[in-house]
Amino acid sequence: MDYSTYIQFALALAFVLGLIALLALLLRRLGFGGPALSRGRQRRLSVVEVAAVDAKRRLVLVRRDDTEHLILLGPGDDTVVERGIPARPAFRDAVDAAEPERERAR
């Protein structure tokens, strides 16, 4: 093979990657992206912390509004360990303080 074949391959690859990037940008602008879904409103649901219990199970602390729920996730079943935990004030203050910074970053 000569070098023109390699150059043609590299240009075709760059063109295809450019089309993929353009399509991803277009979809994100239309609202099919992750962070773009919550633009303009405060998020009500967040994952506070995740801890591995063993190789297959994880404890997840989920915050909804000002209430936290502790959930045990496993391969076969999911169990709510504790519900209705009041959110810690220090965590609420940190989340409220971080919201304007997240909006400025966008």
PyMOL commands that set and color helices and strands:
alter all, ss='L'
color gray80, all
select helices_A, chain A and resi 3-29+35-38+89-105
alter helices_A, ss='H'
color red, helices_A
select strands_A, chain A and resi 45-52+58-64+67-73+78-86
alter strands_A, ss='S'
color yellow, strands_A
deselect
rebuild
show_as cartoon
